[in-house]
Amino acid sequence: MAQRPTSKVGKLAEDFAARLLSSKGYKIIDRNFRSRFGEIDIIATKGDCLIFIEVKARWSLKFGRPEEAVTAEKIRKITKTAEYYSMLHPEHPKSLRIEVLALEIEDGNLKSARVIPVY
């Protein structure tokens, strides 16, 4: 199955996000984890915390800021998926956190990157 153009753009944003997070001290341990509960873009550790990161990127603010696309339903799915992942991987820290990495890109350049704690 061919990747949709938005999938390619999303992968580019996630690749950029992983590099950015690594540069800020996050240790990336998994990407694009899927379960029956949902999907998590990036899973990382920092200090004694296991962090589940939803990456949202916008090339235009025409449809709002990136973080505004993360609905309560999406957070519920991430939470369920994070709990399931944690159960499957007891070797990782027990302290869990959910974050949104909001990327704003303008003319191919990063305009803004915000890490927003959710839970």
Secondary structure, DSSP 8 states (H G I E B T S, - for coil): ----HHHHHHHHHHHHHHHHHHHTT-EEEEEEEE-SS-EEEEEEEETTEEEEEEEEEES-STT--GGGG--HHHHHHHHHHHHHHHHH-TTS-SEEEEEEEEEEEETTEEEEEEEEE--
